[in-house]
Amino acid sequence: MRIMVDVAKELLGMFLADARLTMATLVLVAIVAGLVVAFRVEPLLGGGVLLLGCLAILVEAAVREARRRRAL
């Protein structure tokens, strides 16, 4: 049982380590869900937007971290 608690803490720590990345991803998912449900956008197109959005968020986070490390 202890290992389950440790795994849960580690997963939570991963998501909370970069709050900006987490929030951007959650906002993107909410926007895409809204597009698909409210505006009847094709799910495949929504998936494409989600993929490209996640890649853009990931690149931005990597660039931000690289700049932060270079400044140190």
N, C-alpha and C positions, 0 to 999 in steps of 0.2 A: 504494500500500500504506500510505503514511503516513496518508492520510485515514481508512482503516479503523481504525487504531490510535487516532487522535484521536476518532473517533466512539465507539469502545468505551470510552475513558477518560471521555468526556462522559456516556455512559449510566450507567456505574458511579458517577460522581460524583453524578448525579441521585438514584440509589437510596440512596447513602450519606449524602447531605446531611441527610436527616431520618430517622434510624435508627428513631425511635419510629413514624413513619408506615409505614415499610417493614415493621417487625416486626408491627405491628397488622394490616396487610393480609395478610401471610403466615400469621399465626395464623388469621385469618378464613377464608382459602382452605382451610387444613387442616381447620378445624372443619366447613365446608360439605362438603368432600370426604368427611370421615368420616361425616357425616349421610347423604349420598347413598349411599355404599358400604355402610356397616355397618348402618344402620337402614332402608335401602331407601326413603328419602324421595324423592318425585318430583323428577326433575331440574329441572322448571320451578319448583317450590317452592324448591329449593336455589338456583336462579338468582335468585329474588326475594330470598332471604335474603342472598345475596352482594351484590346491588345495594343493598339497604337498608343493609347493614353497611358497604359501601364509602362510601356517602354519609355515614353517621354518622361514620366515621373521617375523612373529608375535612373535614366541618364542624368536628369537634373540633380538627383540626390548624390550620384557618384561625382559629378562635377563640383557640387557644393562641398562634399567631403574632401576632395582633392585640393580645392582652394584653401580649405581650413587647415589641412595638414601642411601645405606649402607655407602658410603664414606663420607656422610655429617654428 
